[in-house]
């Protein structure tokens, strides 16, 4: 029988009422056998997510050796959820044991992971399903990367013979035996891992929006809903700031061609967005699929006559960044110019100065300039490769909105065009490009 994995995000776990709606969704389709949950999110604007409360527990623990004050808030959240749902479980003992371990482990990752742990314990009782702790089935290697083979084997063994199972998202076990989390929003990755391990027919990701929109609705009113995205388009848009799904969620499912379906817990009847392999991709007739942007990048522009004939030039520049442990996002280049673009969070604490000195020293450029506060905007879509004049339209729209492109990068697959603009032009630029292609 085809099985589905469904992952429910923080707002779907926020209180007993929503958790009951989640239960109804799960039980309405008997192929929904494996459930992955996040920690309870915000119930109202201004509320605090349980994961953030747990990071405060760790801070308090570091400062004072105990976390009584911060953990009291976590305790209240879970006690009230269990009370609301009227569940036959001793949540107080589970919370006491959690707090004891928190003090014993004194680890930020361990503290942060407990929201998912507790949420999954509650959900398992609500569904009458088996709880599987990801500490026992999700493994990281020495480099801190997911150990896929070991993990998939452990999960498929753990679910053998089970009718229904609930997994906490966001964490697993590091090579040193301690609990380690993915980056924020990482329960999406756990959902994809479980889907791959059980060879699911689909990975349903239930959240609080009805899928992807062609751009951020805070920038353009009512942007077009995207019905289908390829894995590659999803990666580009999520990476560049479309906040629906963690960008790393595609890697486990892509290899096995498992589609991802984004659905809205609060409007389950809405169609959502399907993320599918390119072979199954149904173009919706648009040149552009979506536009996303991210602020705060640093660009180093390097000019040197005959750079193109100097063997190893780019490698030498990149080695300087490698020495400083800075990941590079883009390397737009001309005949005797090249730029390196990286997230400004890596340019702090004298690092930028060391990088500049290193480049001056190692490649002796004629000119080296730094631009900060740059936003990158990616215009993404498979339709762009087959239509002539897309970049002309994009740059005309920017010119009409009086926006200067500080850098331009078009991948050779023609899946996306990335432009760099001043941070303060970011929203205006997204809006101009959107209206050019969608109005
Ligand atoms: N609870 C974690 C976070 O807030 C992970 C997740 O929700 O996916 O980032």
Boltz pocket constraint, residues with backbone or C-beta under 6 A from the ligand:
constraints:
  - pocket:
      binder: B
      contacts: [[A, 9], [A, 10], [A, 38], [A, 39], [A, 49], [A, 51], [A, 52], [A, 112], [A, 115], [A, 169], [A, 170], [A, 183], [A, 184], [A, 185], [A, 186], [A, 187], [A, 188]]
      max_distance: 6.0
